[in-house]
Amino acid sequence: MKVIVTEHARTRLSEDRQRGIEISDVINAALKVPGKVPTAARFRRFSSENGRIFDIVIKDIGIGRLVITVIGK
């Protein structure tokens, strides 16, 4: 499945609250969510490579899985 990370989510990764979370961490988290996500939904408690906990908001669209935003803990 193709994962598309929005510009908004990429920008959020540079903020202090998301420091230490890489795009690869976000993509891996999005791929771990099973099934279809027809409407935007928040999925909680993913861990980055360096141990930072984060949530993602995703939605499945015609061309893949769209990562709308990233929320660091």
C-alpha positions as CSV (number, residue, x, y, z in Angstrom):
1,M,0.0,0.0,0.0
2,K,1.2,3.5,-0.9
3,V,1.5,6.0,2.0
4,I,1.2,9.7,1.3
5,V,2.4,12.1,4.0
6,T,0.8,15.5,3.7
7,E,2.8,18.7,3.8
8,H,1.0,19.6,7.0
9,A,2.3,16.4,8.7
10,R,5.8,17.0,7.3
11,T,5.8,20.5,8.8
12,R,4.6,19.1,12.2
13,L,7.7,16.9,12.3
14,S,9.9,19.9,12.7
15,E,8.1,21.2,15.7
16,D,9.4,20.6,19.3
17,R,6.5,18.2,20.3
18,Q,7.3,15.9,17.3
19,R,11.1,16.1,17.6
20,G,12.8,12.7,17.0
21,I,10.0,11.4,14.9
22,E,11.1,10.7,11.3
23,I,9.0,10.3,8.1
24,S,10.0,6.7,8.0
25,D,8.5,6.2,11.5
26,V,5.3,7.8,10.3
27,I,5.1,5.6,7.2
28,N,5.8,2.4,9.2
29,A,3.1,3.3,11.7
30,A,0.6,4.0,8.8
31,L,1.4,0.6,7.3
32,K,0.7,-1.2,10.7
33,V,-2.9,-0.1,10.8
34,P,-4.9,-3.1,9.5
35,G,-8.0,-2.9,7.3
36,K,-9.6,0.1,5.6
37,V,-9.9,3.6,7.1
38,P,-12.7,5.2,5.1
39,T,-12.9,8.4,7.3
40,A,-10.1,10.2,9.1
41,A,-9.3,8.5,12.3
42,R,-6.7,8.9,15.0
43,F,-4.5,5.9,15.9
44,R,-2.5,6.0,19.1
45,R,0.7,4.9,20.7
46,F,3.2,4.3,18.0
47,S,6.9,4.4,18.8
48,S,9.6,6.0,16.7
49,E,13.0,4.4,16.2
50,N,14.4,6.5,19.1
51,G,11.5,5.7,21.4
52,R,9.3,8.9,21.0
53,I,5.6,8.0,21.3
54,F,3.2,9.5,18.8
55,D,-0.3,9.3,17.3
56,I,-1.2,9.7,13.6
57,V,-4.4,10.7,11.9
58,I,-5.0,8.7,8.6
59,K,-7.6,8.1,6.0
60,D,-7.6,5.7,3.0
61,I,-8.1,7.4,-0.4
62,G,-8.1,6.0,-3.9
63,I,-4.4,6.0,-4.4
64,G,-3.3,4.9,-0.9
65,R,-3.2,5.8,2.8
66,L,-3.1,9.5,3.6
67,V,-1.3,10.6,6.7
68,I,-3.1,13.9,7.7
69,T,-1.2,14.8,10.8
70,V,1.3,13.6,13.5
71,I,0.8,14.2,17.2
72,G,3.9,13.8,19.4
73,K,3.6,12.9,23.1
